[in-house]
Amino acid sequence: MESLKSRVNRYGGRVETVPKDRLRAVDLAATVGISVQQVRNYVDEGVLPPVRRTASGYRIFTTAHARALTVARRLAEGHGWGRTREIMAAVHRGDVPAALAALDGGHAELDRERADIRRVLGAFETVLAEPPATRPAPRRGVRIGEVATLVGVRTSQLRLWEARDLLRPGRAPGTNYRVYDETELRAAQVVALLRRGAYPFEIIAAVLGEFAHHGQRPAGPRRAGPP
């Protein structure tokens, strides 16, 4: 059975060969539930193979594009779209070594993410196994020197943690001195505990963020800063 069929272009009188398994863009989009514009974006980004066009300018998609689209979306579930674009573009240009290298890089990144998750869970276990001693803070708050004594660090460490957005002390009216309320005092104790366990700032930020999610910390985004 022939894989191509001939069609006469009405406008130019020319004969075009159109793949027998041709798909319209709307049909291709429907196979995975995305928009036609997203299909076009995938072509432009190299996620899908290059497309031919008819004499009148319409893109010609085939079942090969449908297969590539399915593979790309499966890859993106595990590796993200940035890595998927890199892998698929290499495949479509026939650069197998580059595609395999990108895939290996994706696997290494997933391994790092899993390790980070394990470290976050370990940090939670550390806090739960050794909860920091807490005490009610006076209404006026606790000054930085007293906090440093309570958690066993220097005041310079507390300022560093504040610069990394791990701590958010208030300021006393009139003097503008740093004051720590009860939640900030507990946060300082948690940070000190985890730093003694050699946990990096990124992991500590994740732990504090989880406490905020459960109402144990003032809400808001936290940046970990460079390690």
Protein Blocks (a to p, Z undefined) as FASTA:
>chain_A
ZZbdcdddfklopacdddfkbccfklmmmmnopafklmmmmmmnomaccddddfkopacd
dfklmmmmmmmmmmmmmnojmlmmmmmmmmmnopaklmmmmmmmmmmmmmmmmmmmmmmm
mmmmmmmmmccddddddfkopafklmmmmnopafklmmmmmmnopaccdddehjlpacdd
fklmmmmmmmmmmmmnopafklmmmmmmmmmmnopaccddddebjZZ
